[in-house]
Amino acid sequence: MKKVILNHESYLMYDEILKFKKDFNSLKYNNIEFILFPSIQYLSMFKDEKYLVGASNFFSSKQGSYAGEVNLESLKDMGINYTMIGQYQRIKIIGETKQMIKEKLFKSLNSKCNTLLCIGETKGSKKGFYSIKKEINMYLKSLDKSNLKYLSIIYEPKYIVSKLDIVKLENVYNKIKRYLKNKYNVNIDVYYNGFIDDENDIKLFNIFDGIVLNKNGTSINMIKNMCDKLEKNNI
């Protein structure tokens, strides 16, 4: 079953998320599994829904005097059991370091949360898959390997802005899957997050285990159009 990950980031206002929730609850697809990542302030609105809901950010320390932060314990207490870590925007704009990402990764996996880790080479990188492999090893070093069953990867190539090389993307997908299997002995889902258009969305779904929709994931019409195509093509 393919996954469609809806990462709302900070796009929707309160009235908009109310309408989104109503319309989203009416969608019915047999072979698609949604994972919804609303803005952090709206998470409680989806506490009792049957679909999967995740948090796109949390604080790596436990409960305590951390003004303005949201700890993972409180999210799990609401029934939130998916996290997303290492998004490029949080590195570039918020200034998250690799050490901060690793701390959140360990926290999430040790808490047995289904964890989506974003990785991907930057624009101008000449090392190709070597940089991705190095990033994987850095994040997973010293991790309890029994917790890897909770891990998924979001491949987030930061060099793609307008044109997709489907052959190259499929090559990277296969290399990530093969490397994780050979080195860590795990079969891990790998999702795609990046530029996507009407010409390539079906091709991407044929390669990856799922797709991340950011701003497009706030539009019911765009979600419906894509999912209708997936069902029509028996993906």
N, C-alpha and C positions, 0 to 999 in steps of 0.2 A: 504494500500500500504506500503510495507516494504521500509525502507530507508537504503542506503549504504553511509556511511560517509567516505570520502576520506581525510585523514589528512596527508598532505605531510611533515609536520614538516620541516626539513632542508635537504632533500635528493637530490633534483634535481638542476642541473645547468641550465643556460639559454637555451642552445641548447636542453637540455633534456625536459624542460617544453614546448618548442615550439612543439616538436614532440609529447609529451603527449597530448597537447591541440588538435592537428590535429587528432590524433587517437581517443581521447575521444569523440570528436564531432561526430564521425561516429557511436558510439554505440547507439543502439535503443532497449529499453526494455519498455514494456507496463505497467508492474506492479512493477517497481522499481523506486524509486525516489533518485537521487544522491544529496548529499550536498558536495561540493568540498571546502576544506580548503587548498589552495595553500600556499607556503611560502609567507610571508608578502610582499616581494619585487615584487612578480608577480601578486598581486591582480588586478592591473589595466588592465592586459591582459585579464581578464575575465569579465570586467565591463558590456559588452553588450551581454553576452551569456544568453540563455533562462533558463539554469539550475540554481540551487541555489548555491550561493558562500558565504563563510564565512571567518572570520578572526580568526586565532588561538591565537592572542594576540593583546592587545591594551593598551593604557595608560588611567588610570581612571580619570585624570584631563582634563579640556577643553583645547582649543587652548591656546598657550602661549609659553613662553621661556623654553621649555623642549627639549633640544637638543637630537636628535636621537629617540624621542618617536613618536608614531603614535596615534593620538587621535580618539575617536569613531566618532566624528562629521565629520571628513574628510572621514572616511570609509563609513559612511552613505551617504555622498555626492556623493560617487562613486557608490552607489546602493548596497553596502554590508550590508546585514541585518541579518546575522547569526554570532554569536560569540561562542567561546569555552573557558571555564574558569576552572581553578583548575586542569589542567593536572599534573599528578604525576611528569613528567620530570621537569616542572617548579618549583615544590616544592623542589624536590631533588637536581636539578642541579643549577637552577637560584636562589633558596632561597626564593621563594614567600611564604609569611605567610598567615595564614587563614584570617587575617584582610585585607590584600591586595586583596585576592580573593573575599572577601565579598564586598569590595569597587567596584571592577569591576563588580560583579554580580548586585549590586544595580544600577550602572551606565547603564549597558546593559539593564536590565529589565525596568528601568524608561525611557529609550530611546526607548522602545517598539521594541527592537531587539529580534529576536528568539535566545534564549540563552541556550547553552548546558553546564550544570554544571557537572563536573567530581567528583564522590564520590567513596569511597570504603575502606574497611578495609585493614590494613597493614599485612605483614607477621608476624605470631606469635601472632596476636590479639586473645585473649581468650573471648572477649565480643560479638563476632559475630554481629548479627543485631543491638544490642544495640549501638555499635560504629557508625554504619551507621545512625541510627535514631538520635543520638546525633549530628552528623555532619550536617544532614539535618536541624535540628532545629536551630543550631548555624547560618547557612548561611541564613535561611529564617526569623529569628527573626527580627521584626520591618519592614519587607518588606510590601509594599502596596499589599495586596492580590489580587487586581484587575489585577496586572501585572503578576500573576502566569500563566496566559494563554500563556505567551510567553516562559515559561520555559520547558526544557526537561532535563532528567537526563542521564548521561553516567555512568553506573556502571563499575568501573575500579578496580577489585579485584587485589590487589598488591601482593598477595601470590601465584598466579598461574604462573608457569614458564614452565610447560611442560605437565601436565596431567589435564584434565577437569573432574570435578564432575558435570555432567549435572543435576542430581537431586538437588544438592545443589544450583546450579545457578538458576534453575527454582524456587526454594523455596525463594531465596533472591529477585528475580524479583517480585514474587507475593507479598512478604512482603512490598517492596518499594511502589508498586502500591496501595496496600491496605492502607498503612499508610498515604500516601499523600491524598488519597480520604477521609479517616476518619478524619484526623486532619485538612487538609486544603481545603477539599471539591473540589479537582481538579483531573481530569484525565490527567496524564502526561505521555508522551512517555518515555520509559526507554530503552536505547541502551546498548550494550555490547562492551567493549574495553579491549582486553587482548589476551592471547594465543588462537590461533585458528588453526585448521588443517583440512585436507580433510575429516577426519572421522567425525568431529563434526560440521562443518560449517552449514549444513542443520538443525541439531538439535538446534543450537543456534538461527538461524533465526526463527525456529518454536516457540521458547520461547520469544525472545526479539522483540521489535518493529523495531529494526535495528541493524546494526553492524558497528563498526568503524574499518577501515583498515588504518594502518599507513604506514610502508614501502611497504607492499603489495599493498597499494592503489596508488602507483606510477607506478605499472606495468599493462599495458593494458591487457596483457595476463592473469594475475591473476584475474583482475577484470572481464574480459570476462568469464573465466572458472567458477568463482563463480556464476555470474549472469545467465549463461546458465543453471547451475544446479538448481538455484532457479526457473527459468521458467519451466524447465523440471518437477520439483516436485510441480508445481502449488502453490508456496508460495507467 
